């Protein structure tokens, strides 16, 4: 094996834009709002399928701290741009009570094509996620790490849950977002693939058949990016608190380093059947960080707090080398105190649905 991959990381977040008076989503934001965003950060902010959303993306960074520092700057710029219009951004994967039928899609050829191809399934996409890219230059290594990393996707999801409400109702799930997203084709866990060439053959088959135009329309929970030499995890909800974002990014980057260390020693993480991983994916959706996941090595349901301790111990040496050990330790706080889904439910119990939005607006700007 050669030198370890660079493992640089970049973070993308999708925000919902709310009216500060009504706390409803802004159905059709003033066109000057996006212009104001661009004047602050250029093309690092873009619109999304629905007009009530924007997406930001950091540049590539070697450290979690640097990536999150830039993300904090991007959040501040979007909030600053929104202020004169009476808007505010929130980093939650669903809005507590706004209706998807009331929203309008952005008028772009790509989005109009999605609306035509996917029907109501895509019109319901009133959701936002957090995507983290890790730089891996070698094509085949990227596929090999994707296969192994699939085991840990439910753990990342459980730490990020921020979508317990849908159209004013408590869904009983910590992450309702994925139940909406899974209505689209080519979502969920990736196929087990033996090489990058096999991946390209799969993509080429779908293109030749007229199903997709390119690999950007493969929306797996983790995928090789079609734009960058990165492995992009897409399973996580967007987190209101930047400290939670940093902890999840630290875990993802450290896990990638750990799996590479195994490979360098001619070892690997065991590849489990899809059904076993999907069981944990569901449990993460349902319970977030307050429940249990299956420890498939022991075939036992294990409290998530215990699993987090094992993960911190397992990847701790990698986190030290990468300089993200402090961010990694914050995982304990999430496992102990819960995710945004738990805080949103508490806010709703104490102050109703608008209190949830107020909480999300406040948390958006916290360091």
One Martini backbone bead per residue (centre of mass of N, CA, C, O) as a GRO file, in nm:
protein
  367
    1UNK     BB    1   0.099   0.034   0.018
    2UNK     BB    2   0.060   0.350   0.024
    3UNK     BB    3  -0.018   0.630   0.107
    4UNK     BB    4  -0.233   0.795   0.263
    5UNK     BB    5  -0.492   0.949   0.216
    6UNK     BB    6  -0.581   1.275   0.252
    7UNK     BB    7  -0.875   1.324   0.380
    8UNK     BB    8  -1.030   1.540   0.294
    9UNK     BB    9  -1.288   1.794   0.368
   10UNK     BB   10  -1.640   1.847   0.292
   11UNK     BB   11  -1.935   2.059   0.346
   12UNK     BB   12  -2.289   2.012   0.314
   13UNK     BB   13  -2.579   2.234   0.337
   14UNK     BB   14  -2.935   2.242   0.402
   15UNK     BB   15  -3.170   2.509   0.397
   16UNK     BB   16  -3.431   2.671   0.555
   17UNK     BB   17  -3.672   2.932   0.484
   18UNK     BB   18  -3.799   3.171   0.711
   19UNK     BB   19  -4.045   3.349   0.858
   20UNK     BB   20  -4.018   3.548   1.143
   21UNK     BB   21  -4.326   3.584   1.195
   22UNK     BB   22  -4.473   3.299   1.108
   23UNK     BB   23  -4.254   3.048   1.060
   24UNK     BB   24  -4.277   2.999   0.780
   25UNK     BB   25  -4.220   2.923   0.480
   26UNK     BB   26  -4.073   3.058   0.194
   27UNK     BB   27  -4.209   3.016  -0.102
   28UNK     BB   28  -4.106   3.310  -0.246
   29UNK     BB   29  -3.835   3.449  -0.261
   30UNK     BB   30  -3.663   3.705  -0.304
   31UNK     BB   31  -3.434   3.739  -0.553
   32UNK     BB   32  -3.237   3.919  -0.374
   33UNK     BB   33  -3.147   3.707  -0.171
   34UNK     BB   34  -2.953   3.541  -0.350
   35UNK     BB   35  -2.784   3.782  -0.428
   36UNK     BB   36  -2.688   3.837  -0.139
   37UNK     BB   37  -2.547   3.569  -0.099
   38UNK     BB   38  -2.345   3.601  -0.336
   39UNK     BB   39  -2.209   3.861  -0.226
   40UNK     BB   40  -2.082   3.699   0.017
   41UNK     BB   41  -2.003   3.376  -0.130
   42UNK     BB   42  -2.099   3.315  -0.396
   43UNK     BB   43  -2.093   2.976  -0.517
   44UNK     BB   44  -2.141   2.858  -0.210
   45UNK     BB   45  -2.435   2.931  -0.301
   46UNK     BB   46  -2.752   2.764  -0.360
   47UNK     BB   47  -3.013   2.647  -0.499
   48UNK     BB   48  -3.303   2.446  -0.493
   49UNK     BB   49  -3.574   2.280  -0.576
   50UNK     BB   50  -3.679   2.457  -0.358
   51UNK     BB   51  -3.724   2.795  -0.280
   52UNK     BB   52  -3.694   2.741   0.049
   53UNK     BB   53  -3.392   2.674  -0.044
   54UNK     BB   54  -3.045   2.621   0.052
   55UNK     BB   55  -2.693   2.577  -0.040
   56UNK     BB   56  -2.386   2.483   0.113
   57UNK     BB   57  -2.015   2.490   0.056
   58UNK     BB   58  -1.718   2.389   0.117
   59UNK     BB   59  -1.410   2.352   0.109
   60UNK     BB   60  -1.121   2.194   0.121
   61UNK     BB   61  -0.999   2.013   0.414
   62UNK     BB   62  -0.790   1.873   0.659
   63UNK     BB   63  -0.977   1.987   0.887
   64UNK     BB   64  -1.247   2.012   1.081
   65UNK     BB   65  -1.208   2.294   1.198
   66UNK     BB   66  -1.186   2.441   0.923
   67UNK     BB   67  -1.457   2.353   0.803
   68UNK     BB   68  -1.637   2.469   1.037
   69UNK     BB   69  -1.541   2.757   1.017
   70UNK     BB   70  -1.654   2.801   0.733
   71UNK     BB   71  -1.945   2.722   0.796
   72UNK     BB   72  -1.997   2.951   0.993
   73UNK     BB   73  -1.960   3.170   0.780
   74UNK     BB   74  -2.189   3.081   0.590
   75UNK     BB   75  -2.415   3.109   0.790
   76UNK     BB   76  -2.375   3.411   0.852
   77UNK     BB   77  -2.425   3.506   0.559
   78UNK     BB   78  -2.713   3.400   0.523
   79UNK     BB   79  -2.834   3.551   0.765
   80UNK     BB   80  -2.759   3.834   0.667
   81UNK     BB   81  -2.917   3.820   0.395
   82UNK     BB   82  -3.205   3.764   0.535
   83UNK     BB   83  -3.274   4.000   0.731
   84UNK     BB   84  -3.401   4.232   0.539
   85UNK     BB   85  -3.653   4.018   0.464
   86UNK     BB   86  -3.745   3.848   0.727
   87UNK     BB   87  -3.545   3.615   0.742
   88UNK     BB   88  -3.452   3.261   0.822
   89UNK     BB   89  -3.231   3.014   0.885
   90UNK     BB   90  -3.244   2.649   0.895
   91UNK     BB   91  -3.097   2.338   1.045
   92UNK     BB   92  -3.333   2.128   0.917
   93UNK     BB   93  -3.491   1.844   0.765
   94UNK     BB   94  -3.757   1.977   0.878
   95UNK     BB   95  -4.053   2.125   0.912
   96UNK     BB   96  -4.287   2.138   1.162
   97UNK     BB   97  -4.559   2.265   0.956
   98UNK     BB   98  -4.520   2.288   0.678
   99UNK     BB   99  -4.632   2.251   0.339
  100UNK     BB  100  -4.558   2.099   0.043
  101UNK     BB  101  -4.798   2.207  -0.140
  102UNK     BB  102  -4.701   2.524  -0.098
  103UNK     BB  103  -4.464   2.481  -0.277
  104UNK     BB  104  -4.192   2.583  -0.496
  105UNK     BB  105  -4.008   2.543  -0.770
  106UNK     BB  106  -3.727   2.575  -0.933
  107UNK     BB  107  -3.640   2.737  -1.247
  108UNK     BB  108  -3.495   2.458  -1.382
  109UNK     BB  109  -3.420   2.214  -1.591
  110UNK     BB  110  -3.350   1.999  -1.380
  111UNK     BB  111  -3.606   2.041  -1.198
  112UNK     BB  112  -3.817   2.000  -1.418
  113UNK     BB  113  -3.725   1.712  -1.480
  114UNK     BB  114  -3.782   1.590  -1.202
  115UNK     BB  115  -4.082   1.657  -1.195
  116UNK     BB  116  -4.152   1.487  -1.449
  117UNK     BB  117  -4.018   1.207  -1.365
  118UNK     BB  118  -4.121   1.189  -1.031
  119UNK     BB  119  -4.334   1.363  -0.931
  120UNK     BB  120  -4.453   1.360  -0.612
  121UNK     BB  121  -4.191   1.255  -0.485
  122UNK     BB  122  -4.038   1.536  -0.538
  123UNK     BB  123  -4.247   1.743  -0.423
  124UNK     BB  124  -4.186   1.622  -0.116
  125UNK     BB  125  -3.883   1.759  -0.084
  126UNK     BB  126  -3.905   1.882   0.235
  127UNK     BB  127  -3.574   1.857   0.260
  128UNK     BB  128  -3.259   1.817   0.446
  129UNK     BB  129  -2.900   1.785   0.429
  130UNK     BB  130  -2.582   1.621   0.500
  131UNK     BB  131  -2.268   1.643   0.330
  132UNK     BB  132  -1.966   1.436   0.320
  133UNK     BB  133  -1.640   1.479   0.205
  134UNK     BB  134  -1.377   1.246   0.109
  135UNK     BB  135  -1.053   1.224   0.013
  136UNK     BB  136  -0.998   0.987  -0.272
  137UNK     BB  137  -0.803   0.925  -0.541
  138UNK     BB  138  -0.853   0.628  -0.557
  139UNK     BB  139  -1.091   0.454  -0.713
  140UNK     BB  140  -1.087   0.166  -0.580
  141UNK     BB  141  -1.067   0.263  -0.288
  142UNK     BB  142  -1.337   0.407  -0.281
  143UNK     BB  143  -1.507   0.147  -0.311
  144UNK     BB  144  -1.397  -0.016  -0.075
  145UNK     BB  145  -1.476   0.194   0.147
  146UNK     BB  146  -1.775   0.196   0.087
  147UNK     BB  147  -1.840  -0.094   0.163
  148UNK     BB  148  -1.744  -0.064   0.466
  149UNK     BB  149  -1.898   0.206   0.554
  150UNK     BB  150  -2.196   0.109   0.557
  151UNK     BB  151  -2.209   0.008   0.854
  152UNK     BB  152  -2.192   0.326   0.977
  153UNK     BB  153  -2.440   0.493   0.883
  154UNK     BB  154  -2.641   0.462   1.123
  155UNK     BB  155  -2.461   0.614   1.324
  156UNK     BB  156  -2.463   0.885   1.181
  157UNK     BB  157  -2.767   0.923   1.178
  158UNK     BB  158  -2.828   0.910   1.487
  159UNK     BB  159  -2.655   1.184   1.542
  160UNK     BB  160  -2.849   1.385   1.330
  161UNK     BB  161  -3.136   1.412   1.413
  162UNK     BB  162  -3.401   1.667   1.264
  163UNK     BB  163  -3.703   1.499   1.179
  164UNK     BB  164  -3.994   1.461   1.363
  165UNK     BB  165  -4.158   1.650   1.175
  166UNK     BB  166  -4.483   1.660   0.980
  167UNK     BB  167  -4.712   1.877   0.921
  168UNK     BB  168  -4.754   1.907   1.259
  169UNK     BB  169  -4.642   1.615   1.320
  170UNK     BB  170  -4.555   1.351   1.511
  171UNK     BB  171  -4.393   1.066   1.376
  172UNK     BB  172  -4.193   0.895   1.583
  173UNK     BB  173  -3.940   1.005   1.447
  174UNK     BB  174  -3.617   1.131   1.419
  175UNK     BB  175  -3.609   1.055   1.089
  176UNK     BB  176  -3.820   1.143   0.829
  177UNK     BB  177  -3.662   1.211   0.575
  178UNK     BB  178  -3.605   0.918   0.459
  179UNK     BB  179  -3.903   0.848   0.389
  180UNK     BB  180  -3.901   1.055   0.158
  181UNK     BB  181  -3.639   0.989  -0.005
  182UNK     BB  182  -3.707   0.673  -0.058
  183UNK     BB  183  -3.910   0.738  -0.303
  184UNK     BB  184  -3.672   0.738  -0.465
  185UNK     BB  185  -3.455   0.647  -0.680
  186UNK     BB  186  -3.145   0.541  -0.602
  187UNK     BB  187  -3.146   0.463  -0.296
  188UNK     BB  188  -2.966   0.405  -0.025
  189UNK     BB  189  -2.783   0.150  -0.039
  190UNK     BB  190  -2.523   0.034  -0.184
  191UNK     BB  191  -2.366  -0.151  -0.383
  192UNK     BB  192  -2.169  -0.419  -0.415
  193UNK     BB  193  -1.833  -0.357  -0.524
  194UNK     BB  194  -1.519  -0.444  -0.686
  195UNK     BB  195  -1.504  -0.171  -0.864
  196UNK     BB  196  -1.489   0.107  -1.055
  197UNK     BB  197  -1.562  -0.031  -1.321
  198UNK     BB  198  -1.830  -0.145  -1.219
  199UNK     BB  199  -1.957   0.126  -1.158
  200UNK     BB  200  -1.939   0.241  -1.449
  201UNK     BB  201  -2.116   0.020  -1.573
  202UNK     BB  202  -2.369   0.087  -1.418
  203UNK     BB  203  -2.397   0.377  -1.511
  204UNK     BB  204  -2.391   0.317  -1.818
  205UNK     BB  205  -2.647   0.146  -1.825
  206UNK     BB  206  -2.844   0.374  -1.733
  207UNK     BB  207  -2.775   0.567  -1.961
  208UNK     BB  208  -2.833   0.382  -2.208
  209UNK     BB  209  -3.141   0.334  -2.106
  210UNK     BB  210  -3.250   0.634  -2.008
  211UNK     BB  211  -3.258   0.696  -1.684
  212UNK     BB  212  -2.992   0.869  -1.699
  213UNK     BB  213  -2.731   1.116  -1.746
  214UNK     BB  214  -2.588   1.070  -1.459
  215UNK     BB  215  -2.443   1.009  -1.139
  216UNK     BB  216  -2.612   1.234  -0.978
  217UNK     BB  217  -2.878   1.022  -0.988
  218UNK     BB  218  -2.726   0.882  -0.755
  219UNK     BB  219  -2.872   0.854  -0.408
  220UNK     BB  220  -2.698   0.741  -0.208
  221UNK     BB  221  -2.574   0.731   0.116
  222UNK     BB  222  -2.317   0.641  -0.054
  223UNK     BB  223  -2.071   0.796  -0.282
  224UNK     BB  224  -1.923   0.864  -0.563
  225UNK     BB  225  -1.827   1.136  -0.684
  226UNK     BB  226  -1.882   1.315  -0.996
  227UNK     BB  227  -1.685   1.582  -0.926
  228UNK     BB  228  -1.502   1.431  -0.715
  229UNK     BB  229  -1.234   1.266  -0.528
  230UNK     BB  230  -1.486   1.132  -0.349
  231UNK     BB  231  -1.656   1.034  -0.047
  232UNK     BB  232  -2.014   1.052  -0.009
  233UNK     BB  233  -2.208   1.130   0.254
  234UNK     BB  234  -2.601   1.123   0.279
  235UNK     BB  235  -2.759   1.022   0.549
  236UNK     BB  236  -2.768   1.288   0.695
  237UNK     BB  237  -2.875   1.515   0.876
  238UNK     BB  238  -2.913   1.832   0.962
  239UNK     BB  239  -2.748   2.043   1.196
  240UNK     BB  240  -2.795   2.302   1.408
  241UNK     BB  241  -2.526   2.225   1.549
  242UNK     BB  242  -2.190   2.256   1.494
  243UNK     BB  243  -2.083   2.050   1.700
  244UNK     BB  244  -2.227   1.810   1.567
  245UNK     BB  245  -2.103   1.831   1.290
  246UNK     BB  246  -1.809   1.793   1.384
  247UNK     BB  247  -1.843   1.510   1.510
  248UNK     BB  248  -1.934   1.365   1.249
  249UNK     BB  249  -1.690   1.439   1.077
  250UNK     BB  250  -1.481   1.304   1.262
  251UNK     BB  251  -1.591   1.018   1.236
  252UNK     BB  252  -1.571   0.986   0.932
  253UNK     BB  253  -1.270   1.046   0.897
  254UNK     BB  254  -1.169   0.830   1.105
  255UNK     BB  255  -1.293   0.582   0.970
  256UNK     BB  256  -1.139   0.604   0.707
  257UNK     BB  257  -0.860   0.574   0.838
  258UNK     BB  258  -0.913   0.299   0.970
  259UNK     BB  259  -0.980   0.136   0.711
  260UNK     BB  260  -0.707   0.187   0.582
  261UNK     BB  261  -0.534   0.054   0.797
  262UNK     BB  262  -0.644  -0.224   0.751
  263UNK     BB  263  -0.563  -0.247   0.451
  264UNK     BB  264  -0.252  -0.208   0.504
  265UNK     BB  265  -0.285  -0.503   0.676
  266UNK     BB  266  -0.475  -0.700   0.521
  267UNK     BB  267  -0.754  -0.584   0.610
  268UNK     BB  268  -1.110  -0.581   0.721
  269UNK     BB  269  -1.430  -0.508   0.717
  270UNK     BB  270  -1.706  -0.653   0.749
  271UNK     BB  271  -1.947  -0.776   0.523
  272UNK     BB  272  -2.283  -0.711   0.532
  273UNK     BB  273  -2.589  -0.756   0.492
  274UNK     BB  274  -2.830  -0.541   0.403
  275UNK     BB  275  -3.046  -0.614   0.617
  276UNK     BB  276  -2.867  -0.550   0.866
  277UNK     BB  277  -2.819  -0.251   0.804
  278UNK     BB  278  -3.121  -0.168   0.769
  279UNK     BB  279  -3.200  -0.214   1.060
  280UNK     BB  280  -3.025   0.019   1.171
  281UNK     BB  281  -3.138   0.241   1.000
  282UNK     BB  282  -3.420   0.228   1.121
  283UNK     BB  283  -3.341   0.269   1.420
  284UNK     BB  284  -3.224   0.549   1.371
  285UNK     BB  285  -3.479   0.681   1.266
  286UNK     BB  286  -3.658   0.620   1.519
  287UNK     BB  287  -3.435   0.688   1.781
  288UNK     BB  288  -3.158   0.762   1.740
  289UNK     BB  289  -2.950   0.821   2.027
  290UNK     BB  290  -3.170   0.670   2.242
  291UNK     BB  291  -3.116   0.386   2.149
  292UNK     BB  292  -3.071   0.089   1.956
  293UNK     BB  293  -2.825  -0.124   1.819
  294UNK     BB  294  -2.684  -0.359   1.627
  295UNK     BB  295  -2.441  -0.588   1.714
  296UNK     BB  296  -2.324  -0.793   1.469
  297UNK     BB  297  -2.086  -0.938   1.617
  298UNK     BB  298  -2.303  -1.025   1.871
  299UNK     BB  299  -2.615  -1.021   1.828
  300UNK     BB  300  -2.697  -0.731   1.973
  301UNK     BB  301  -2.865  -0.509   2.156
  302UNK     BB  302  -2.727  -0.173   2.183
  303UNK     BB  303  -2.654   0.091   2.329
  304UNK     BB  304  -2.549   0.380   2.188
  305UNK     BB  305  -2.351   0.472   2.407
  306UNK     BB  306  -2.171   0.217   2.385
  307UNK     BB  307  -2.097   0.239   2.083
  308UNK     BB  308  -1.953   0.512   2.104
  309UNK     BB  309  -1.726   0.424   2.287
  310UNK     BB  310  -1.609   0.219   2.088
  311UNK     BB  311  -1.554   0.418   1.858
  312UNK     BB  312  -1.363   0.607   2.005
  313UNK     BB  313  -1.154   0.389   2.067
  314UNK     BB  314  -1.103   0.287   1.775
  315UNK     BB  315  -1.049   0.598   1.635
  316UNK     BB  316  -0.865   0.773   1.818
  317UNK     BB  317  -0.584   0.763   1.678
  318UNK     BB  318  -0.682   0.901   1.418
  319UNK     BB  319  -0.786   1.163   1.549
  320UNK     BB  320  -0.514   1.257   1.649
  321UNK     BB  321  -0.373   1.275   1.369
  322UNK     BB  322  -0.612   1.471   1.249
  323UNK     BB  323  -0.715   1.678   1.486
  324UNK     BB  324  -1.028   1.548   1.610
  325UNK     BB  325  -1.067   1.458   1.913
  326UNK     BB  326  -1.255   1.671   2.037
  327UNK     BB  327  -1.489   1.630   1.840
  328UNK     BB  328  -1.530   1.327   1.897
  329UNK     BB  329  -1.610   1.355   2.205
  330UNK     BB  330  -1.896   1.489   2.146
  331UNK     BB  331  -2.058   1.228   2.106
  332UNK     BB  332  -2.136   1.190   2.402
  333UNK     BB  333  -2.338   1.423   2.415
  334UNK     BB  334  -2.536   1.317   2.210
  335UNK     BB  335  -2.589   1.037   2.346
  336UNK     BB  336  -2.683   1.164   2.621
  337UNK     BB  337  -2.886   1.421   2.510
  338UNK     BB  338  -2.925   1.415   2.214
  339UNK     BB  339  -3.091   1.549   1.956
  340UNK     BB  340  -3.280   1.765   1.786
  341UNK     BB  341  -3.534   1.594   1.813
  342UNK     BB  342  -3.545   1.619   2.124
  343UNK     BB  343  -3.549   1.932   2.140
  344UNK     BB  344  -3.803   1.977   1.972
  345UNK     BB  345  -4.000   1.827   2.157
  346UNK     BB  346  -3.953   2.005   2.402
  347UNK     BB  347  -4.039   2.273   2.273
  348UNK     BB  348  -4.326   2.184   2.204
  349UNK     BB  349  -4.419   2.117   2.497
  350UNK     BB  350  -4.358   2.424   2.598
  351UNK     BB  351  -4.453   2.615   2.305
  352UNK     BB  352  -4.485   2.482   2.045
  353UNK     BB  353  -4.429   2.517   1.707
  354UNK     BB  354  -4.287   2.801   1.716
  355UNK     BB  355  -4.067   2.718   1.923
  356UNK     BB  356  -3.910   2.541   1.731
  357UNK     BB  357  -3.821   2.759   1.533
  358UNK     BB  358  -3.680   2.941   1.738
  359UNK     BB  359  -3.469   2.735   1.815
  360UNK     BB  360  -3.345   2.697   1.528
  361UNK     BB  361  -3.255   2.987   1.491
  362UNK     BB  362  -3.067   2.999   1.735
  363UNK     BB  363  -2.879   2.748   1.664
  364UNK     BB  364  -2.759   2.837   1.389
  365UNK     BB  365  -2.551   3.062   1.539
  366UNK     BB  366  -2.394   2.861   1.688
  367UNK     BB  367  -2.070   2.736   1.774
   0.00000   0.00000   0.00000
